[in-house]
């Protein structure tokens, strides 16, 4: 394996760890708001690492640009959709979970 | 629609941006530029409709500093939430906090609201007037200081003046 391949492998693995953590958060966190935190932040970071890992494997500038675009679009979408879901939840009167409540 | 210098500049920049996107999406195939030209034109017209050119000056140093801030903070945010999710006792102390913004109305506030959801421990829930409502993972954390820092970065990048909240 070359250095580039090793670096790519490490980045992809790191990305997978963050996706895994985001999914665990989605399952374990107690309410809609805390789950949105897990999805928006951990998945954004996971995707960022995976895109970086894949960038090391491509030699085509068009493919590289496409990968970066995917990440930027996912970033904008997850922030906006997270905001919209949280706002709707609050308008519908869903009270945020507090420590001390049953999970 | 009167033709202004800012309008012409915005049209050229945006068309160049869409042309770059088309090039990336088609892997630079030469025979696709017929459809591409029409699409680029349509996208440019639509974008001018949806977001008319405003005379904002984006400071380059401000942009770089914002991006640096954003990358470091989103790394911290992702790591923090991953740590909360994976440790045996999660120890969440969530709550709602409302913070009056110093940014003027407009694109700055929208950008801050979106950014805030990706920064450590905060999720934007509502933006009403100048009041940003955040859901925080740890009610004891210094949330307001974080928002103030992000505000400063956004204002510096977009050349906006911060108001008294």
Interface residues (C-beta under 8 A of the other chain):
Chain A: X17 X18 X21 X22 X24 X25 X28 X29 X30 X31 X33 X34 X36 X37 X38 X40 X41 X42 X44 X45 X46 X48 X60 X62 X63 X65 X66 X69 X75 X76 X78 X79 X80 X82 X83 X86 X87 X90 X96 X97 X98 X99
Chain B: X20 X21 X23 X24 X25 X26 X27 X28 X74 X75 X77 X78 X79 X80 X81 X82 X83 X84 X85 X86 X90 X91 X92 X93 X94 X95 X96 X113 X114 X115 X117 X118 X120 X121 X123 X124 X125 X126 X133 X135 X137
